[in-house]
Amino acid sequence: PMSTLFLDFVGAATVRVDDAPPELDRHLRSRVPLFFRDALPDGVPPAVHFRSASAQDLAGWGDWEVDAPYGMVPALHQARRAVACRYRGAVDLVLVPGEPIEVLFRRHRKCAGRLYGALLVTLHLALRRRGALLVHAAAVADERRCLLLAGLRGSRKTQILLTLLRDGWGYLADDKVILSSGRVHLFQTLVGLADHHLASLPWLGARSRKGASGVGRKVRTTIASLSAKLLPRQLLPAATRVLDPVAFLDVHDLFPGCPVVRERAVDAVALLGPGDALAAAPCGRAEAIQELAGVQEMFFHDLDPLDRLLAHFSPSAPPPIAAVLDAALPSSVAFFRVGLPARCAVDEAARLVALLR
């Protein structure tokens, strides 16, 4: 049976999903359970509206689209500019970046994961229009401070986060957090673990279900190393998903007594990156916000082209990410650039970050 779903993201953006198949309901409740509501406020249209459509309704853009980069093509839907996305040769999603943002979808075996990706992209756009942002960062808090840990993929955010949680900090985010009116809001209690996290944090294996397959991890790591040397560059992303898969665990599965923080004002932002020595230095606000904005622009990885296409076709262009960050982060926030040497011990990096204020 189909159902109608309602989600309210901290009052900054709302989502309605009509004709949601059961697999999508389950998928969203496992990823964003904090935001489900029984209904949306009367008379207020959702910021994002998902609804099902037949294959015939989503067809008709021509054979030329088969060769379109990323499987995404510009299209017209009812005389409005849109983006059509293909799955196995046929259009299964059409995104119309109006007000509200509309997402027409075709049900198929993989539609739940595809629609969750579309939700992240459209929510990102809807929040930007309203002066908020879905920020790619880890976040921790104690009694006095809330720290954002930002950096590109591979900057060791998750390893430092997990070490701080082990040492008694409260959890706010592993990968995504909503920034609105100077405060960060919990997005989900999931932590994404891959083999490279367990390799750098041996103590974590005993807490993680992934830790039970130590031999399998070593085999995958060896194959991944060979693949990086032998495979064509365009095949590496798909190989990485197979050879270094991410398992999503609830933070309480890893740290049963860990406090989960629902929202806090931001006190400091740590910009993680490579360095010759382990060190932290204050960073000017304008420079830090530009760097933080660059991290956000890489947020969606495989879906980044979709985010850019939607912003390009939007009838009201969303404000630049840097402008939203500057307006949403309080003037009192301290910014630090944290240099991490290649051989840096994670415990040492976590101790340094814990001292930032």
Contacts in CASP RR format, 6 or more apart in sequence:
PFRMAT RR
TARGET T0000
AUTHOR 0000-0000-0000
METHOD contacts of the structure
MODEL  1
PMSTLFLDFVGAATVRVDDAPPELDRHLRSRVPLFFRDALPDGVPPAVHF
RSASAQDLAGWGDWEVDAPYGMVPALHQARRAVACRYRGAVDLVLVPGEP
IEVLFRRHRKCAGRLYGALLVTLHLALRRRGALLVHAAAVADERRCLLLA
GLRGSRKTQILLTLLRDGWGYLADDKVILSSGRVHLFQTLVGLADHHLAS
LPWLGARSRKGASGVGRKVRTTIASLSAKLLPRQLLPAATRVLDPVAFLD
VHDLFPGCPVVRERAVDAVALLGPGDALAAAPCGRAEAIQELAGVQEMFF
HDLDPLDRLLAHFSPSAPPPIAAVLDAALPSSVAFFRVGLPARCAVDEAA
RLVALLR
1 22 0 8 1.000
2 19 0 8 1.000
2 20 0 8 1.000
2 21 0 8 1.000
2 52 0 8 1.000
3 20 0 8 1.000
3 22 0 8 1.000
3 25 0 8 1.000
4 16 0 8 1.000
4 17 0 8 1.000
4 18 0 8 1.000
4 19 0 8 1.000
4 20 0 8 1.000
5 15 0 8 1.000
5 16 0 8 1.000
5 17 0 8 1.000
5 20 0 8 1.000
5 24 0 8 1.000
5 25 0 8 1.000
5 28 0 8 1.000
5 36 0 8 1.000
6 14 0 8 1.000
6 15 0 8 1.000
6 16 0 8 1.000
6 17 0 8 1.000
6 36 0 8 1.000
6 37 0 8 1.000
6 38 0 8 1.000
6 39 0 8 1.000
6 40 0 8 1.000
6 46 0 8 1.000
7 14 0 8 1.000
7 15 0 8 1.000
7 16 0 8 1.000
7 17 0 8 1.000
7 28 0 8 1.000
7 32 0 8 1.000
7 35 0 8 1.000
7 36 0 8 1.000
7 37 0 8 1.000
8 14 0 8 1.000
8 15 0 8 1.000
8 35 0 8 1.000
8 37 0 8 1.000
8 40 0 8 1.000
9 15 0 8 1.000
9 35 0 8 1.000
9 123 0 8 1.000
9 127 0 8 1.000
9 178 0 8 1.000
10 35 0 8 1.000
10 132 0 8 1.000
10 178 0 8 1.000
10 180 0 8 1.000
10 185 0 8 1.000
10 263 0 8 1.000
11 180 0 8 1.000
12 127 0 8 1.000
12 130 0 8 1.000
12 131 0 8 1.000
12 132 0 8 1.000
12 178 0 8 1.000
12 180 0 8 1.000
13 47 0 8 1.000
13 48 0 8 1.000
13 123 0 8 1.000
13 126 0 8 1.000
13 127 0 8 1.000
13 130 0 8 1.000
13 132 0 8 1.000
14 40 0 8 1.000
14 41 0 8 1.000
14 44 0 8 1.000
14 46 0 8 1.000
14 47 0 8 1.000
14 48 0 8 1.000
15 35 0 8 1.000
15 46 0 8 1.000
15 47 0 8 1.000
15 48 0 8 1.000
15 49 0 8 1.000
15 50 0 8 1.000
15 119 0 8 1.000
15 123 0 8 1.000
16 40 0 8 1.000
16 46 0 8 1.000
16 48 0 8 1.000
16 49 0 8 1.000
16 50 0 8 1.000
17 24 0 8 1.000
17 28 0 8 1.000
17 50 0 8 1.000
17 51 0 8 1.000
18 49 0 8 1.000
18 50 0 8 1.000
18 51 0 8 1.000
18 52 0 8 1.000
19 51 0 8 1.000
19 52 0 8 1.000
20 28 0 8 1.000
20 50 0 8 1.000
21 52 0 8 1.000
21 107 0 8 1.000
21 111 0 8 1.000
21 112 0 8 1.000
23 111 0 8 1.000
23 112 0 8 1.000
24 111 0 8 1.000
24 112 0 8 1.000
24 115 0 8 1.000
26 112 0 8 1.000
27 112 0 8 1.000
27 113 0 8 1.000
27 115 0 8 1.000
27 116 0 8 1.000
28 36 0 8 1.000
28 112 0 8 1.000
28 116 0 8 1.000
28 119 0 8 1.000
29 36 0 8 1.000
31 116 0 8 1.000
31 188 0 8 1.000
31 190 0 8 1.000
32 119 0 8 1.000
32 187 0 8 1.000
32 188 0 8 1.000
33 188 0 8 1.000
34 186 0 8 1.000
34 187 0 8 1.000
34 188 0 8 1.000
40 46 0 8 1.000
45 100 0 8 1.000
46 100 0 8 1.000
47 100 0 8 1.000
47 101 0 8 1.000
47 123 0 8 1.000
47 126 0 8 1.000
47 129 0 8 1.000
47 130 0 8 1.000
48 100 0 8 1.000
48 101 0 8 1.000
48 102 0 8 1.000
48 103 0 8 1.000
48 119 0 8 1.000
48 122 0 8 1.000
48 123 0 8 1.000
48 126 0 8 1.000
49 100 0 8 1.000
49 101 0 8 1.000
49 102 0 8 1.000
49 103 0 8 1.000
50 102 0 8 1.000
50 103 0 8 1.000
50 105 0 8 1.000
50 115 0 8 1.000
50 118 0 8 1.000
50 119 0 8 1.000
51 102 0 8 1.000
51 103 0 8 1.000
51 104 0 8 1.000
51 105 0 8 1.000
52 104 0 8 1.000
52 105 0 8 1.000
52 106 0 8 1.000
52 107 0 8 1.000
53 94 0 8 1.000
53 104 0 8 1.000
53 105 0 8 1.000
53 106 0 8 1.000
54 106 0 8 1.000
55 90 0 8 1.000
55 106 0 8 1.000
57 104 0 8 1.000
58 84 0 8 1.000
58 90 0 8 1.000
58 91 0 8 1.000
58 92 0 8 1.000
58 93 0 8 1.000
58 94 0 8 1.000
58 104 0 8 1.000
58 106 0 8 1.000
59 90 0 8 1.000
59 91 0 8 1.000
60 91 0 8 1.000
61 73 0 8 1.000
61 75 0 8 1.000
61 84 0 8 1.000
61 91 0 8 1.000
65 71 0 8 1.000
65 73 0 8 1.000
65 84 0 8 1.000
65 86 0 8 1.000
65 91 0 8 1.000
66 86 0 8 1.000
66 89 0 8 1.000
68 86 0 8 1.000
69 305 0 8 1.000
70 305 0 8 1.000
70 306 0 8 1.000
71 85 0 8 1.000
71 86 0 8 1.000
72 83 0 8 1.000
72 84 0 8 1.000
72 85 0 8 1.000
72 86 0 8 1.000
72 305 0 8 1.000
72 306 0 8 1.000
72 309 0 8 1.000
73 83 0 8 1.000
73 84 0 8 1.000
73 86 0 8 1.000
74 81 0 8 1.000
74 82 0 8 1.000
74 83 0 8 1.000
74 84 0 8 1.000
74 309 0 8 1.000
74 313 0 8 1.000
75 81 0 8 1.000
75 82 0 8 1.000
75 83 0 8 1.000
75 84 0 8 1.000
75 94 0 8 1.000
76 82 0 8 1.000
77 94 0 8 1.000
77 96 0 8 1.000
77 104 0 8 1.000
80 96 0 8 1.000
80 98 0 8 1.000
81 96 0 8 1.000
81 97 0 8 1.000
81 313 0 8 1.000
81 315 0 8 1.000
82 94 0 8 1.000
82 95 0 8 1.000
82 96 0 8 1.000
82 97 0 8 1.000
82 313 0 8 1.000
83 94 0 8 1.000
83 95 0 8 1.000
83 97 0 8 1.000
83 306 0 8 1.000
83 309 0 8 1.000
83 310 0 8 1.000
83 313 0 8 1.000
84 91 0 8 1.000
84 93 0 8 1.000
84 94 0 8 1.000
85 91 0 8 1.000
85 92 0 8 1.000
85 93 0 8 1.000
85 94 0 8 1.000
85 95 0 8 1.000
85 114 0 8 1.000
85 118 0 8 1.000
85 306 0 8 1.000
86 92 0 8 1.000
87 93 0 8 1.000
87 108 0 8 1.000
87 110 0 8 1.000
87 114 0 8 1.000
90 106 0 8 1.000
91 106 0 8 1.000
92 105 0 8 1.000
92 106 0 8 1.000
92 108 0 8 1.000
92 111 0 8 1.000
92 114 0 8 1.000
93 103 0 8 1.000
93 104 0 8 1.000
93 105 0 8 1.000
93 106 0 8 1.000
93 114 0 8 1.000
93 115 0 8 1.000
93 118 0 8 1.000
94 103 0 8 1.000
94 104 0 8 1.000
95 101 0 8 1.000
95 102 0 8 1.000
95 103 0 8 1.000
95 104 0 8 1.000
95 118 0 8 1.000
95 121 0 8 1.000
95 122 0 8 1.000
95 306 0 8 1.000
95 310 0 8 1.000
96 102 0 8 1.000
96 103 0 8 1.000
96 104 0 8 1.000
97 122 0 8 1.000
97 125 0 8 1.000
97 310 0 8 1.000
97 311 0 8 1.000
97 313 0 8 1.000
97 314 0 8 1.000
97 315 0 8 1.000
98 314 0 8 1.000
98 315 0 8 1.000
98 316 0 8 1.000
99 129 0 8 1.000
99 315 0 8 1.000
99 316 0 8 1.000
100 126 0 8 1.000
101 122 0 8 1.000
101 125 0 8 1.000
101 126 0 8 1.000
101 310 0 8 1.000
103 115 0 8 1.000
103 118 0 8 1.000
103 122 0 8 1.000
105 111 0 8 1.000
105 114 0 8 1.000
105 115 0 8 1.000
105 118 0 8 1.000
117 303 0 8 1.000
118 306 0 8 1.000
120 134 0 8 1.000
120 176 0 8 1.000
120 300 0 8 1.000
120 303 0 8 1.000
121 300 0 8 1.000
121 303 0 8 1.000
121 306 0 8 1.000
121 307 0 8 1.000
121 310 0 8 1.000
122 310 0 8 1.000
123 134 0 8 1.000
124 133 0 8 1.000
124 134 0 8 1.000
124 299 0 8 1.000
124 300 0 8 1.000
124 307 0 8 1.000
125 307 0 8 1.000
125 310 0 8 1.000
125 311 0 8 1.000
125 314 0 8 1.000
125 318 0 8 1.000
127 133 0 8 1.000
127 134 0 8 1.000
127 178 0 8 1.000
127 180 0 8 1.000
128 318 0 8 1.000
128 319 0 8 1.000
128 321 0 8 1.000
128 324 0 8 1.000
129 316 0 8 1.000
129 318 0 8 1.000
129 319 0 8 1.000
131 180 0 8 1.000
131 319 0 8 1.000
131 324 0 8 1.000
131 327 0 8 1.000
131 328 0 8 1.000
132 178 0 8 1.000
132 179 0 8 1.000
132 180 0 8 1.000
132 181 0 8 1.000
132 324 0 8 1.000
132 328 0 8 1.000
133 178 0 8 1.000
133 179 0 8 1.000
133 180 0 8 1.000
133 296 0 8 1.000
133 321 0 8 1.000
133 324 0 8 1.000
133 325 0 8 1.000
133 328 0 8 1.000
134 176 0 8 1.000
134 177 0 8 1.000
134 178 0 8 1.000
134 179 0 8 1.000
134 187 0 8 1.000
134 299 0 8 1.000
135 148 0 8 1.000
135 150 0 8 1.000
135 176 0 8 1.000
135 177 0 8 1.000
135 178 0 8 1.000
135 179 0 8 1.000
135 184 0 8 1.000
135 296 0 8 1.000
136 150 0 8 1.000
136 151 0 8 1.000
136 175 0 8 1.000
136 176 0 8 1.000
136 295 0 8 1.000
136 296 0 8 1.000
136 298 0 8 1.000
136 299 0 8 1.000
137 148 0 8 1.000
137 149 0 8 1.000
137 150 0 8 1.000
137 151 0 8 1.000
137 157 0 8 1.000
137 173 0 8 1.000
137 175 0 8 1.000
137 176 0 8 1.000
137 177 0 8 1.000
137 269 0 8 1.000
137 295 0 8 1.000
138 148 0 8 1.000
138 149 0 8 1.000
138 150 0 8 1.000
138 157 0 8 1.000
138 158 0 8 1.000
138 160 0 8 1.000
138 161 0 8 1.000
138 173 0 8 1.000
138 174 0 8 1.000
138 175 0 8 1.000
139 146 0 8 1.000
139 147 0 8 1.000
139 148 0 8 1.000
139 149 0 8 1.000
139 172 0 8 1.000
139 173 0 8 1.000
139 177 0 8 1.000
139 184 0 8 1.000
140 146 0 8 1.000
140 147 0 8 1.000
140 149 0 8 1.000
140 161 0 8 1.000
140 164 0 8 1.000
140 165 0 8 1.000
140 169 0 8 1.000
140 170 0 8 1.000
140 171 0 8 1.000
140 172 0 8 1.000
141 147 0 8 1.000
141 169 0 8 1.000
141 170 0 8 1.000
141 172 0 8 1.000
141 261 0 8 1.000
141 264 0 8 1.000
142 168 0 8 1.000
142 169 0 8 1.000
142 170 0 8 1.000
144 267 0 8 1.000
145 267 0 8 1.000
145 268 0 8 1.000
145 357 0 8 1.000
146 172 0 8 1.000
146 184 0 8 1.000
146 261 0 8 1.000
146 264 0 8 1.000
146 265 0 8 1.000
146 266 0 8 1.000
146 267 0 8 1.000
146 268 0 8 1.000
147 267 0 8 1.000
147 268 0 8 1.000
147 269 0 8 1.000
147 270 0 8 1.000
147 353 0 8 1.000
147 356 0 8 1.000
148 177 0 8 1.000
148 184 0 8 1.000
148 266 0 8 1.000
148 268 0 8 1.000
148 269 0 8 1.000
148 270 0 8 1.000
149 157 0 8 1.000
149 160 0 8 1.000
149 161 0 8 1.000
149 270 0 8 1.000
149 272 0 8 1.000
149 353 0 8 1.000
150 157 0 8 1.000
150 269 0 8 1.000
150 270 0 8 1.000
150 271 0 8 1.000
150 272 0 8 1.000
150 292 0 8 1.000
150 295 0 8 1.000
151 157 0 8 1.000
151 271 0 8 1.000
151 272 0 8 1.000
151 273 0 8 1.000
151 295 0 8 1.000
152 273 0 8 1.000
152 295 0 8 1.000
152 298 0 8 1.000
153 298 0 8 1.000
153 301 0 8 1.000
155 272 0 8 1.000
155 273 0 8 1.000
155 340 0 8 1.000
156 200 0 8 1.000
156 272 0 8 1.000
156 340 0 8 1.000
156 346 0 8 1.000
156 349 0 8 1.000
157 174 0 8 1.000
157 175 0 8 1.000
157 272 0 8 1.000
158 174 0 8 1.000
158 175 0 8 1.000
158 191 0 8 1.000
158 192 0 8 1.000
158 193 0 8 1.000
158 197 0 8 1.000
159 197 0 8 1.000
159 200 0 8 1.000
159 201 0 8 1.000
159 346 0 8 1.000
159 349 0 8 1.000
160 272 0 8 1.000
160 346 0 8 1.000
160 349 0 8 1.000
160 350 0 8 1.000
160 353 0 8 1.000
161 174 0 8 1.000
161 191 0 8 1.000
162 191 0 8 1.000
162 197 0 8 1.000
162 201 0 8 1.000
162 204 0 8 1.000
162 254 0 8 1.000
163 201 0 8 1.000
163 346 0 8 1.000
163 347 0 8 1.000
163 349 0 8 1.000
163 350 0 8 1.000
164 170 0 8 1.000
164 350 0 8 1.000
164 353 0 8 1.000
164 354 0 8 1.000
165 171 0 8 1.000
165 251 0 8 1.000
165 254 0 8 1.000
165 255 0 8 1.000
165 258 0 8 1.000
166 203 0 8 1.000
166 255 0 8 1.000
167 350 0 8 1.000
167 354 0 8 1.000
168 258 0 8 1.000
169 354 0 8 1.000
170 258 0 8 1.000
170 259 0 8 1.000
170 260 0 8 1.000
170 261 0 8 1.000
171 189 0 8 1.000
171 251 0 8 1.000
171 255 0 8 1.000
171 258 0 8 1.000
171 259 0 8 1.000
171 260 0 8 1.000
171 261 0 8 1.000
172 184 0 8 1.000
172 186 0 8 1.000
172 260 0 8 1.000
172 261 0 8 1.000
172 264 0 8 1.000
173 184 0 8 1.000
173 186 0 8 1.000
173 187 0 8 1.000
174 190 0 8 1.000
174 191 0 8 1.000
174 192 0 8 1.000
174 251 0 8 1.000
175 192 0 8 1.000
176 187 0 8 1.000
176 188 0 8 1.000
177 184 0 8 1.000
177 185 0 8 1.000
177 186 0 8 1.000
177 187 0 8 1.000
178 184 0 8 1.000
178 185 0 8 1.000
178 187 0 8 1.000
179 185 0 8 1.000
179 266 0 8 1.000
179 325 0 8 1.000
179 328 0 8 1.000
179 329 0 8 1.000
180 328 0 8 1.000
181 328 0 8 1.000
182 265 0 8 1.000
182 266 0 8 1.000
182 328 0 8 1.000
182 329 0 8 1.000
182 330 0 8 1.000
183 263 0 8 1.000
183 264 0 8 1.000
183 265 0 8 1.000
183 266 0 8 1.000
184 263 0 8 1.000
184 264 0 8 1.000
184 265 0 8 1.000
184 266 0 8 1.000
185 262 0 8 1.000
185 263 0 8 1.000
186 260 0 8 1.000
186 261 0 8 1.000
186 262 0 8 1.000
186 263 0 8 1.000
189 250 0 8 1.000
189 251 0 8 1.000
189 252 0 8 1.000
189 260 0 8 1.000
190 248 0 8 1.000
190 249 0 8 1.000
190 250 0 8 1.000
190 251 0 8 1.000
191 248 0 8 1.000
191 249 0 8 1.000
191 250 0 8 1.000
191 251 0 8 1.000
191 254 0 8 1.000
192 246 0 8 1.000
192 247 0 8 1.000
192 248 0 8 1.000
192 249 0 8 1.000
193 204 0 8 1.000
193 208 0 8 1.000
193 210 0 8 1.000
193 246 0 8 1.000
193 247 0 8 1.000
193 248 0 8 1.000
193 249 0 8 1.000
194 244 0 8 1.000
194 245 0 8 1.000
194 246 0 8 1.000
194 247 0 8 1.000
195 210 0 8 1.000
195 217 0 8 1.000
195 220 0 8 1.000
195 221 0 8 1.000
195 224 0 8 1.000
195 244 0 8 1.000
195 245 0 8 1.000
196 221 0 8 1.000
196 244 0 8 1.000
197 204 0 8 1.000
198 204 0 8 1.000
198 205 0 8 1.000
198 208 0 8 1.000
198 210 0 8 1.000
198 211 0 8 1.000
198 217 0 8 1.000
199 217 0 8 1.000
199 221 0 8 1.000
200 346 0 8 1.000
201 346 0 8 1.000
204 211 0 8 1.000
204 254 0 8 1.000
205 211 0 8 1.000
207 253 0 8 1.000
207 254 0 8 1.000
207 255 0 8 1.000
208 247 0 8 1.000
208 249 0 8 1.000
208 253 0 8 1.000
208 254 0 8 1.000
209 247 0 8 1.000
209 249 0 8 1.000
209 253 0 8 1.000
210 217 0 8 1.000
210 247 0 8 1.000
210 249 0 8 1.000
211 217 0 8 1.000
220 243 0 8 1.000
220 244 0 8 1.000
221 243 0 8 1.000
221 244 0 8 1.000
223 243 0 8 1.000
224 239 0 8 1.000
224 240 0 8 1.000
224 243 0 8 1.000
224 244 0 8 1.000
227 236 0 8 1.000
227 239 0 8 1.000
227 243 0 8 1.000
228 236 0 8 1.000
231 239 0 8 1.000
237 302 0 8 1.000
251 258 0 8 1.000
251 260 0 8 1.000
252 258 0 8 1.000
252 260 0 8 1.000
265 330 0 8 1.000
266 329 0 8 1.000
266 330 0 8 1.000
266 333 0 8 1.000
267 332 0 8 1.000
267 333 0 8 1.000
267 334 0 8 1.000
267 357 0 8 1.000
268 333 0 8 1.000
268 334 0 8 1.000
268 335 0 8 1.000
268 336 0 8 1.000
268 356 0 8 1.000
268 357 0 8 1.000
269 288 0 8 1.000
269 292 0 8 1.000
269 329 0 8 1.000
269 333 0 8 1.000
269 334 0 8 1.000
269 335 0 8 1.000
269 336 0 8 1.000
270 280 0 8 1.000
270 336 0 8 1.000
270 338 0 8 1.000
270 353 0 8 1.000
270 356 0 8 1.000
271 283 0 8 1.000
271 288 0 8 1.000
271 291 0 8 1.000
271 292 0 8 1.000
271 295 0 8 1.000
271 335 0 8 1.000
271 336 0 8 1.000
271 337 0 8 1.000
271 338 0 8 1.000
272 338 0 8 1.000
272 339 0 8 1.000
272 340 0 8 1.000
273 337 0 8 1.000
273 338 0 8 1.000
273 339 0 8 1.000
273 340 0 8 1.000
274 339 0 8 1.000
274 340 0 8 1.000
274 341 0 8 1.000
274 342 0 8 1.000
275 339 0 8 1.000
275 340 0 8 1.000
275 341 0 8 1.000
276 341 0 8 1.000
277 339 0 8 1.000
277 341 0 8 1.000
278 339 0 8 1.000
278 340 0 8 1.000
278 341 0 8 1.000
278 344 0 8 1.000
278 348 0 8 1.000
278 349 0 8 1.000
278 352 0 8 1.000
279 338 0 8 1.000
279 339 0 8 1.000
279 352 0 8 1.000
280 336 0 8 1.000
280 337 0 8 1.000
280 338 0 8 1.000
280 339 0 8 1.000
280 352 0 8 1.000
280 353 0 8 1.000
280 355 0 8 1.000
280 356 0 8 1.000
281 336 0 8 1.000
281 337 0 8 1.000
282 334 0 8 1.000
282 335 0 8 1.000
282 336 0 8 1.000
283 291 0 8 1.000
283 335 0 8 1.000
283 336 0 8 1.000
283 337 0 8 1.000
284 335 0 8 1.000
285 326 0 8 1.000
285 333 0 8 1.000
285 335 0 8 1.000
288 335 0 8 1.000
288 337 0 8 1.000
289 322 0 8 1.000
289 325 0 8 1.000
289 326 0 8 1.000
289 329 0 8 1.000
289 335 0 8 1.000
290 322 0 8 1.000
291 337 0 8 1.000
292 322 0 8 1.000
292 325 0 8 1.000
293 320 0 8 1.000
293 321 0 8 1.000
293 322 0 8 1.000
293 325 0 8 1.000
294 321 0 8 1.000
296 321 0 8 1.000
296 325 0 8 1.000
297 304 0 8 1.000
297 321 0 8 1.000
298 304 0 8 1.000
299 307 0 8 1.000
300 306 0 8 1.000
300 307 0 8 1.000
311 317 0 8 1.000
311 318 0 8 1.000
334 356 0 8 1.000
334 357 0 8 1.000
336 356 0 8 1.000
338 349 0 8 1.000
338 352 0 8 1.000
338 353 0 8 1.000
338 356 0 8 1.000
340 349 0 8 1.000
END
